[in-house]
Amino acid sequence: MQECFSPEPWSRAQALRVALALSMGAAVSLGITRFAYALLLPPMREDLGWSYTLAGGMNTINALGYLLGALATPLLLRRLAPGTLLLGGAVLATLFMGLCGFFLDAPSLLLQRLLAGVASALIFIAGGLMAARLGALDAPRSGLLLGLYYGGTGWGISLSALLVPAVLAAAPGPHAWTWAWWALALACAVATAVMVWPVRVLRRLDATPSARPPAAAPGAPQADARAGRVFRARDFAPALAGYALFGVGYIGYMTFVIALLRAQGVGGGAVTLFYALLGLAVVLSSRIWAGLLDRSRGGGALARLNALLGVATVLPALTAAWPVALASGLLFGGVFLSVVASTTALVRHNLPPGQWAAGISAFTIVFAAGQIAGPTVVGWIADGPGGLARGLVFSACALWLGALLAVRQRPLP
């Protein structure tokens, strides 16, 4: 069988290195641009006198920007290469993260969070396409390579967990959280520089005929059952619905779990440990679930992971015991980005490469739509009786309902 080589010696070790460097896109788009806000929410809310509804609204508007970016990405991909879109989005995300440190009024901060959401969608979808391309070059490890890319979110979460508290403790002046935004922007800039290398490598692969999968001989029977298929939303309706509810449920946890731990009396050091370990679990999840992603051609992986995520979400709402909270963070981190990877794997298993962009974009759009509702609804619930704990119960129920819908997804015939 012909192997796929670039002009440089191509090996599985190099594929892993490219995937790890490419994962900085996920680190920027989600790990830093979105999830670092959970660490900044408590000091910003206290300093600026926000309600939980407004605090959640910051992530709702970020998700709205993500939706707008997801809608624009397919159009941009007709004119720009994925690598160009990836790096351009990363530069914009860096800029908007830095600008958040210059404003104290809610309207200006909401605008910056909106624009950062748009940029993060460009990064995440373009990076996902490039990771899928990389997986096609090493089919036996495609699940692992996809998991490594999405697991990069964990590097961003862990870095934020270590960086933000240190900056908050050392920053001068009454608005110490502004310095944290600038530090996070610097981290985004470094990650963007790292991504230049994998973009160049994959660009060379695409330009080299020998690096592409061999085409079938003229007149030979088509070996790939996916050939000729076109993405249709109705074919993936159960998975799309389950993924939208994943967006509703997971974002409530990632927005408010730190605030809940603070309200339960958990100290700053323990909170840093919790979030850093959650991020590390995200990184390790790429290895844990790679086999499931390779085997599951229907909605089974999405359903199982959604159900597990619901368990992790409800645990801190049931008890303030620190070991239970830590177990919740580890389980949540070990599962939630693999839910995202499961939808990319579903698209790869059932559609030809020419339809991957349409499929991944559709899943990203419903994901973003779910995220728009999640933070504001949970914040509104948290402002009423029962507080943040009741809000997380709502999030868990959304995840479990998503699991019930996703299990109905069957592989395309």
C-alpha positions as CSV (number, residue, x, y, z in Angstrom):
1,M,0.0,0.0,0.0
2,Q,1.3,3.4,-0.9
3,E,2.1,5.5,2.2
4,C,1.6,9.3,2.4
5,F,4.9,11.2,2.8
6,S,5.7,14.9,2.5
7,P,9.0,16.0,1.0
8,E,10.4,15.7,4.5
9,P,10.4,12.3,6.3
10,W,6.9,11.9,7.6
11,S,6.4,9.7,10.6
12,R,3.8,9.2,13.3
13,A,6.0,11.1,15.7
14,Q,5.9,14.1,13.4
15,A,2.1,13.8,13.1
16,L,1.9,13.9,16.9
17,R,4.1,17.0,17.0
18,V,2.1,18.7,14.4
19,A,-1.1,17.9,16.2
20,L,0.3,19.2,19.5
21,A,1.4,22.5,17.9
22,L,-1.9,22.8,16.1
23,S,-3.7,22.3,19.5
24,M,-2.6,25.8,20.5
25,G,-5.5,26.9,18.3
26,A,-7.9,25.2,20.7
27,A,-6.0,26.6,23.6
28,V,-6.5,30.1,22.4
29,S,-10.1,29.8,21.0
30,L,-11.6,28.0,24.0
31,G,-9.1,27.5,26.8
32,I,-8.1,31.1,27.1
33,T,-10.5,33.3,25.1
34,R,-13.6,31.7,26.7
35,F,-12.8,29.6,29.8
36,A,-10.3,31.9,31.5
37,Y,-13.3,34.2,32.2
38,A,-14.6,31.8,34.9
39,L,-11.5,32.8,37.0
40,L,-12.1,36.5,36.3
41,L,-15.8,36.5,37.0
42,P,-15.7,36.6,40.8
43,P,-13.3,39.6,41.1
44,M,-14.9,41.5,38.2
45,R,-18.4,40.9,39.7
46,E,-17.3,42.1,43.1
47,D,-15.4,45.1,41.7
48,L,-18.1,46.3,39.2
49,G,-21.2,45.3,41.2
50,W,-22.6,42.9,38.6
51,S,-25.5,40.5,39.1
52,Y,-25.1,36.9,38.2
53,T,-27.3,37.5,35.1
54,L,-24.9,40.2,33.8
55,A,-21.9,38.1,34.7
56,G,-23.4,35.2,32.7
57,G,-24.3,37.6,29.9
58,M,-20.6,38.2,29.3
59,N,-20.3,34.5,28.2
60,T,-23.7,34.6,26.4
61,I,-22.5,37.5,24.2
62,N,-19.2,35.7,23.7
63,A,-21.2,32.7,22.5
64,L,-23.3,34.9,20.2
65,G,-20.0,36.1,18.6
66,Y,-19.0,32.5,18.3
67,L,-22.2,31.8,16.4
68,L,-21.7,34.7,14.1
69,G,-18.1,33.5,13.5
70,A,-19.3,30.0,12.8
71,L,-21.9,31.3,10.2
72,A,-19.2,33.3,8.5
73,T,-16.5,30.7,8.5
74,P,-17.8,28.6,5.5
75,L,-18.0,31.7,3.4
76,L,-14.4,32.8,4.4
77,L,-13.1,29.3,3.7
78,R,-14.2,29.7,0.1
79,R,-11.6,32.5,-0.2
80,L,-9.0,31.7,2.4
81,A,-7.0,28.6,3.2
82,P,-7.8,27.1,6.7
83,G,-4.3,27.9,7.9
84,T,-4.7,31.6,6.9
85,L,-8.0,31.7,8.7
86,L,-6.6,30.0,11.8
87,L,-3.7,32.5,12.2
88,G,-5.8,35.5,11.3
89,G,-8.4,34.5,13.9
90,A,-5.7,34.0,16.5
91,V,-4.3,37.4,16.0
92,L,-7.8,39.0,16.3
93,A,-8.5,37.0,19.5
94,T,-5.2,38.2,21.0
95,L,-6.2,41.8,20.2
96,F,-9.7,41.6,21.7
97,M,-8.5,39.8,24.8
98,G,-6.0,42.7,25.4
99,L,-8.7,45.3,24.8
100,C,-10.8,43.9,27.6
101,G,-8.3,45.2,30.1
102,F,-8.9,48.8,29.0
103,F,-12.6,49.1,29.9
104,L,-14.7,49.2,33.1
105,D,-18.2,49.8,31.6
106,A,-20.3,46.8,30.8
107,P,-21.3,47.8,27.2
108,S,-17.6,48.1,26.1
109,L,-16.7,44.8,27.8
110,L,-19.7,43.1,26.1
111,L,-18.5,44.3,22.7
112,Q,-15.0,43.0,23.3
113,R,-16.4,39.6,24.4
114,L,-18.6,39.5,21.3
115,L,-15.6,40.2,19.0
116,A,-13.5,37.7,20.8
117,G,-16.2,35.1,20.2
118,V,-16.2,35.7,16.5
119,A,-12.4,35.3,16.3
120,S,-12.5,32.1,18.4
121,A,-15.0,30.4,16.0
122,L,-12.7,31.2,13.1
123,I,-9.8,29.6,15.0
124,F,-11.7,26.5,16.2
125,I,-13.3,25.5,12.9
126,A,-10.2,26.1,10.8
127,G,-8.1,24.2,13.3
128,G,-10.6,21.3,13.4
129,L,-10.5,21.0,9.6
130,M,-6.7,20.9,9.7
131,A,-6.8,18.3,12.4
132,A,-9.2,16.2,10.3
133,R,-6.8,16.5,7.4
134,L,-4.0,15.4,9.6
135,G,-6.0,12.4,10.8
136,A,-6.7,11.4,7.2
137,L,-2.9,10.9,6.7
138,D,-2.7,8.5,9.7
139,A,-6.1,6.8,9.8
140,P,-5.2,4.3,12.6
141,R,-4.5,7.3,14.9
142,S,-7.1,9.7,13.6
143,G,-9.1,9.6,16.8
144,L,-5.9,10.3,18.8
145,L,-4.9,13.2,16.6
146,L,-8.3,14.8,16.7
147,G,-8.3,14.4,20.5
148,L,-4.9,16.0,20.8
149,Y,-6.2,19.0,18.8
150,Y,-9.3,19.5,20.9
151,G,-7.5,18.6,24.1
152,G,-5.3,21.7,23.5
153,T,-8.2,23.5,25.2
154,G,-6.9,21.9,28.4
155,W,-3.5,23.6,28.0
156,G,-5.3,26.9,27.8
157,I,-7.4,26.2,30.9
158,S,-4.4,25.0,33.0
159,L,-2.3,28.0,31.9
160,S,-5.1,30.3,32.9
161,A,-5.5,28.6,36.2
162,L,-1.9,29.3,37.0
163,L,-1.6,32.7,35.4
164,V,-4.7,34.6,36.5
165,P,-4.5,34.1,40.3
166,A,-0.8,35.0,40.2
167,V,-1.5,38.2,38.2
168,L,-4.4,39.1,40.5
169,A,-2.2,38.8,43.5
170,A,0.7,40.8,42.1
171,A,-1.2,43.5,40.1
172,P,-1.2,47.0,41.5
173,G,-4.3,49.3,41.7
174,P,-7.9,48.8,42.5
175,H,-8.8,47.0,39.2
176,A,-6.2,44.1,39.4
177,W,-8.3,42.0,37.0
178,T,-7.4,44.3,34.1
179,W,-3.8,43.1,34.3
180,A,-5.0,39.5,34.0
181,W,-6.6,40.3,30.6
182,W,-3.3,41.7,29.3
183,A,-1.4,38.7,30.6
184,L,-3.9,36.3,28.9
185,A,-3.5,38.3,25.6
186,L,0.3,37.8,25.9
187,A,-0.3,34.1,26.3
188,C,-2.5,34.1,23.1
189,A,0.2,35.9,21.2
190,V,2.8,33.2,22.2
191,A,0.4,30.4,21.2
192,T,-0.2,32.1,17.8
193,A,3.5,32.1,17.1
194,V,3.7,28.4,17.9
195,M,0.9,27.7,15.3
196,V,2.9,29.1,12.4
197,W,4.9,25.9,12.1
198,P,2.0,23.3,11.8
199,V,0.3,25.6,9.3
200,R,3.4,25.6,7.1
201,V,3.8,21.8,7.4
202,L,0.2,21.1,6.4
203,R,0.3,23.6,3.6
204,R,3.3,21.7,2.2
205,L,1.5,18.5,2.5
206,D,-1.5,19.8,0.6
207,A,0.8,21.1,-2.1
208,T,2.6,17.8,-2.5
209,P,0.7,15.1,-4.6
210,S,2.6,12.3,-2.9
211,A,1.3,13.5,0.5
212,R,-2.3,12.9,-0.5
213,P,-4.2,9.6,-0.2
214,P,-3.9,7.7,-3.5
215,A,-6.9,8.1,-5.9
216,A,-8.7,5.0,-7.2
217,A,-7.8,3.9,-10.7
218,P,-10.2,5.0,-13.5
219,G,-13.0,2.5,-13.8
220,A,-12.2,0.9,-10.4
221,P,-15.1,0.3,-8.0
222,Q,-15.4,3.0,-5.4
223,A,-14.0,1.7,-2.1
224,D,-15.1,4.6,0.0
225,A,-18.8,4.3,0.8
226,R,-18.9,8.0,1.7
227,A,-18.1,9.1,-1.8
228,G,-20.8,11.3,-3.4
229,R,-22.6,12.1,-0.2
230,V,-23.6,15.6,0.5
231,F,-24.1,17.0,4.1
232,R,-27.8,17.3,4.9
233,A,-28.9,18.5,8.4
234,R,-31.8,16.1,8.6
235,D,-29.4,13.1,8.3
236,F,-27.7,14.3,11.5
237,A,-30.7,15.7,13.3
238,P,-30.5,13.6,16.5
239,A,-26.8,14.4,16.9
240,L,-27.2,18.1,16.1
241,A,-30.0,18.3,18.7
242,G,-27.9,16.5,21.3
243,Y,-24.9,18.7,20.6
244,A,-27.0,21.9,20.9
245,L,-28.0,20.7,24.4
246,F,-24.4,20.0,25.2
247,G,-23.7,23.7,24.4
248,V,-26.5,24.7,26.8
249,G,-25.4,22.4,29.6
250,Y,-21.6,22.5,29.7
251,I,-21.2,26.3,29.4
252,G,-23.2,26.8,32.6
253,Y,-20.6,24.7,34.5
254,M,-17.6,26.3,32.9
255,T,-18.9,29.8,33.6
256,F,-20.0,29.5,37.2
257,V,-18.3,26.5,38.8
258,I,-15.4,28.7,40.2
259,A,-18.0,31.2,41.6
260,L,-19.8,28.3,43.2
261,L,-16.6,27.0,44.8
262,R,-15.8,30.5,46.1
263,A,-19.3,30.8,47.5
264,Q,-18.8,27.4,49.2
265,G,-15.7,28.7,51.0
266,V,-13.0,27.0,48.9
267,G,-9.7,28.9,49.2
268,G,-7.7,30.5,46.3
269,G,-5.0,27.8,46.2
270,A,-7.6,25.0,46.1
271,V,-9.5,26.8,43.3
272,T,-6.2,27.1,41.3
273,L,-5.6,23.4,41.8
274,F,-9.1,22.5,40.8
275,Y,-9.0,24.4,37.5
276,A,-5.4,23.3,36.7
277,L,-6.3,19.7,37.1
278,L,-9.5,20.1,35.1
279,G,-7.4,21.5,32.3
280,L,-4.9,18.6,32.6
281,A,-7.8,16.1,32.4
282,V,-8.8,17.7,29.2
283,V,-5.4,17.1,27.7
284,L,-5.4,13.5,28.9
285,S,-8.9,12.9,27.5
286,S,-7.5,12.7,24.0
287,R,-5.9,9.3,24.9
288,I,-8.8,8.1,27.0
289,W,-11.5,8.4,24.4
290,A,-9.5,7.9,21.1
291,G,-10.7,4.3,20.7
292,L,-14.3,5.2,21.3
293,L,-14.1,8.0,18.7
294,D,-12.6,5.6,16.1
295,R,-15.2,2.9,16.7
296,S,-18.4,4.9,17.1
297,R,-19.9,5.8,13.7
298,G,-23.2,6.9,15.0
299,G,-24.3,9.0,18.0
300,G,-23.1,6.5,20.7
301,A,-20.0,8.4,21.7
302,L,-21.8,11.7,21.9
303,A,-24.6,10.2,24.0
304,R,-22.2,8.4,26.5
305,L,-20.0,11.5,26.9
306,N,-23.0,13.8,27.4
307,A,-24.4,11.5,30.1
308,L,-21.1,11.4,31.9
309,L,-20.8,15.2,31.7
310,G,-24.2,15.6,33.3
311,V,-23.0,13.5,36.3
312,A,-19.9,15.7,36.6
313,T,-22.0,18.9,36.5
314,V,-24.5,17.9,39.1
315,L,-22.0,16.7,41.8
316,P,-20.9,20.2,43.2
317,A,-24.6,21.2,43.3
318,L,-25.3,18.3,45.6
319,T,-22.6,18.7,48.2
320,A,-19.9,21.2,49.1
321,A,-17.4,18.4,50.0
322,W,-14.0,19.2,48.5
323,P,-13.2,15.7,47.4
324,V,-16.5,15.5,45.5
325,A,-15.8,18.9,43.8
326,L,-12.3,17.8,42.8
327,A,-13.8,14.5,41.4
328,S,-16.3,16.6,39.5
329,G,-13.6,18.8,37.9
330,L,-11.5,15.8,36.9
331,L,-14.5,14.0,35.3
332,F,-15.7,17.1,33.6
333,G,-12.3,17.9,32.2
334,G,-11.8,14.3,31.1
335,V,-15.0,14.3,29.1
336,F,-16.2,17.7,27.8
337,L,-13.8,18.3,24.9
338,S,-14.1,14.8,23.7
339,V,-17.8,15.6,23.1
340,V,-16.6,18.2,20.6
341,A,-14.2,15.7,19.1
342,S,-16.9,13.1,18.8
343,T,-18.9,15.3,16.4
344,T,-15.8,15.8,14.1
345,A,-15.3,12.0,14.2
346,L,-19.0,11.5,13.3
347,V,-18.6,13.8,10.3
348,R,-15.4,12.1,9.2
349,H,-16.9,8.6,9.5
350,N,-20.0,9.5,7.4
351,L,-19.1,12.1,4.9
352,P,-16.4,12.5,2.2
353,P,-13.6,15.0,2.8
354,G,-15.1,17.6,0.6
355,Q,-18.1,17.8,2.9
356,W,-16.2,17.9,6.2
357,A,-16.3,21.8,6.3
358,A,-20.1,21.8,5.9
359,G,-20.6,19.2,8.5
360,I,-18.2,20.7,11.1
361,S,-19.6,24.1,10.6
362,A,-23.2,22.9,11.1
363,F,-22.3,21.2,14.4
364,T,-20.4,24.4,15.4
365,I,-23.4,26.5,14.7
366,V,-25.8,24.5,16.9
367,F,-23.1,24.3,19.6
368,A,-22.8,28.1,19.6
369,A,-26.6,28.5,19.6
370,G,-26.8,26.3,22.8
371,Q,-24.0,28.3,24.4
372,I,-26.0,31.5,23.9
373,A,-28.8,30.3,26.1
374,G,-26.8,28.5,28.8
375,P,-24.9,31.3,30.8
376,T,-27.8,33.7,31.0
377,V,-30.3,31.1,32.0
378,V,-28.0,29.7,34.7
379,G,-27.2,33.2,35.9
380,W,-30.9,34.1,36.0
381,I,-31.6,30.9,38.0
382,A,-28.6,31.7,40.3
383,D,-30.0,35.2,41.1
384,G,-33.1,33.5,42.5
385,P,-33.8,30.9,45.3
386,G,-31.3,28.0,45.3
387,G,-28.4,30.1,43.8
388,L,-25.7,28.7,41.7
389,A,-26.3,25.1,42.8
390,R,-29.8,25.1,41.2
391,G,-28.3,26.6,38.1
392,L,-25.9,23.6,37.7
393,V,-28.8,21.2,38.2
394,F,-30.4,22.8,35.2
395,S,-27.2,22.4,33.2
396,A,-27.0,18.7,34.1
397,C,-30.6,18.1,33.0
398,A,-29.8,19.7,29.6
399,L,-26.8,17.4,29.2
400,W,-28.8,14.3,30.0
401,L,-31.6,15.3,27.6
402,G,-28.9,15.8,25.0
403,A,-27.6,12.2,25.6
404,L,-31.1,10.8,25.1
405,L,-31.4,12.6,21.7
406,A,-27.9,11.7,20.5
407,V,-28.3,8.0,21.1
408,R,-30.9,8.0,18.3
409,Q,-28.3,9.0,15.7
410,R,-27.5,6.1,13.4
411,P,-24.6,5.9,10.9
412,L,-25.5,6.8,7.4
413,P,-26.3,3.8,5.3
